Amino acid sequence: MNQVQLIQKYAVEAWDKVYKKDSISSIFDGEKDLLRFTGTRTVKIAKFGSDALGDYQRANKPASGDYAAFNSSEANAGTGYGYPTGDVSLEWEEFTLRCDRAKQLRISLFDNEETGELIVAATMKDFSRTKVIPEVDAYVFSTIAGLAGHVSTKPIQLSNTIGYNANGPIQALNDAFLELADAEVPEEDQVILCSNAFWAQLQSTNELVRTLKQNEYKENVSFTVSSYLGREIIAVPESRFRTDIELGSNGYKWGENSKKIDFIVCAKSAIYHVVKYDKVKVFQPNVVQDFDGYKVNVRIYHDVFVPDNKRVAIYAHLSTGADTAPKAPKVIFNYDAKKDKLTGVATIPGDLMVDGLYAATTAPAVDATLASIGTKGTDYFEVGAYVPTKLAAGTYYLFAARNGKVVAVSTETFPKA
């Protein structure tokens, strides 16, 4: 097996392993009964329906009465004895896959050689972990919340009093269970997906009383909540757990009306996460015509569906707190005033791609174009570790840009004496 085949094999294995290990929404993956592909983009999901029960018509009791064969007022009168007839239907609800996401990553031949010929495989592993998985999770959870048959925005608040709390996180879950129970959603099929903030509330609530028995004093005891009333609890990072997702040319973001999701209680069988195509291809330099290096093509074709009759199996609780706006990417740094030097510059999130760092006297907005800020060298300046001497004395905001647009802004300032 040649070198490129080894790289391609390793990259594919890394992709599969990382996706299944780190993906939260993969609990909804897999083949579901009565799901059929009917075209390249079309999926049909079967919905069963039938008439309900009627009275069995006894032949040995022809007289009128509760146990009679029939009486003149019944719909089955005159049709004979035995079973009342009914119909069964199997309807197909059609869905179209909407997410055909891809990226071509280019890796210089010499960059790969200078890193011990590991950068191709390492790129695939990190790209899946930091880009593909978070986007897929965010899309699945945002879509599920938007299709929920039950939605609550009741505020959740902790109480210092031990015991029942009408506004506590346990009561919020109980409200969800009641709605799903009335909809006859099987308890054993339900799972709780929650934000880290809600998870922290569950850990801190006084609604649950924790006790130790005498024989447990010398044992390893954990009060960590991993399930509640038989339903597994899975915590989801906020960056993947909001409503109103928008997929763009360089990842995803949240819409203006986006809200944080506190938790979702749902039946796993009600949700169909369909992955039609999930591939990575590596092209070696001798077949790449317009670039001296490797090309790595990544593509995932997927969508998540909830049939109309199964939306009742999803309960979403949305946050109404003050912090309802998504957290914007930001630049963090240290500034050494004596040396007039920026140190420890980084971005949050840490995997944010940037073309350069700049400084301006007014903080620009994320997604603003550099052209809207003004003229480079006059209204804003490119900076490195050392602050350029051409910067006039004043207070400056550091920001990062990518492809001519602002992608992160510092919330702190640095002085130029």
Phi, psi and omega in degrees: 000128183282177186298313183294323177297322176297316179297315182294318179298315181296319181297318180294318179296319178297319179302307183298316184295313183292319182298314182287333181282316189260347182283132177272321183288354181294349175295344178259003181282173174103165180289136176248149177297146176059038172241129184225135169278127179247004179186184181297323185242357189254132177237137175244133179241130186281143174236125182265142176211154179200163172290160181270180181292153172227179180285136172286132184266107183282133181282334185271005179227072185287347183285161178294151178144179183300328183248023180287161175300315175189165168231171189293342182270352184277152182294331182272004182303133178085000182261001178103184184260166174108220187277132170290143184274155177205172183244154175239139178233145173230100183259151181248122176264127187263137178230152178240128178296132184250342188254098174247090191253142184203163174201140173255119180259130180252131182232121181300141179304316183284329174299320180292318180295319184286350177252024178072024178059036179246353189294328180297308180294319180295323178298317181296319181296312183286327179295318178296315185291321188262341184241306186291306184299311179301321181293316180298314178301311182300318180294315181298312183291321178297318179293317180299315180299323180289340181256005184299136177283340178231129180229134177233143174235021180297127181300142178250125183224139175279156179233147177281348181275133178284134178117204187299135177225111184298338182248015183276170182294327179293318178294325177297319177292320178298322177299319179295316180298323180296316178300315181290326178295318178294333176274002177063038177276125183302131181296321185291348180261358187271150176222149179251118172255127184221157176288161177295328178294316178292323177302318179295323177296320178297322180290335187256349187296146175268007179288334179258132178262125181258127181228155175238136173272162185303319183284358180260354185299325183263007180260162174285116185244132178237132177257017179293132179272115179247345176204161178219123182050044176082001181255125179296141178252126180237119180277141183234133177299147181301327182296347178244006193227068179217168175266169171062058179281150175230121178269127182242191182282346180222064180097206183229162174212180183250143180287172183298330182263017182296141177231149175290144175263124176285308177198159173231127170250125185210160172272126182298328182287349181275349189243129182245101172266109187255120175252105182281321185213128183215089189225156170228134179234136179246125179251126183282160186303327185286351175250352178274122188270328189250014184200138182268081181169197181266149169241130179243112180264123179243131180213136173224125183245110189206172172191167178235135185232147172227111177302151184306319184283356180250003179294335178294346181271011180234127177238123181242132175248117184258145182283142174241017181290175183295326181271076179257351180274142178299149177286126181279146174302147182218161176258134174239151184196167168244150181232123177266103185293325182294319180266358183051054188225138173272133180230153176060038181286133179207170177240155172237116005289158186288343182263016181290130178275132179226151175267332182185165177252142184224163178229143178212157181284343177238134181289121177282166178272147173299136183086356175291145177279152177297328180296327180287340178283327179139212184262131178295135182094344179240304182268334175212156186228144174279135182234157174239215179296315178265137181288129181301141180292340181287350175291127177287159178301139180160188179253132187233149173256134177267136177216159181245149181228154178214125180054041175080009180231146178289129181245343179200145182226143178284144174269346176255162180242164173230144182271148171243107184289000000 
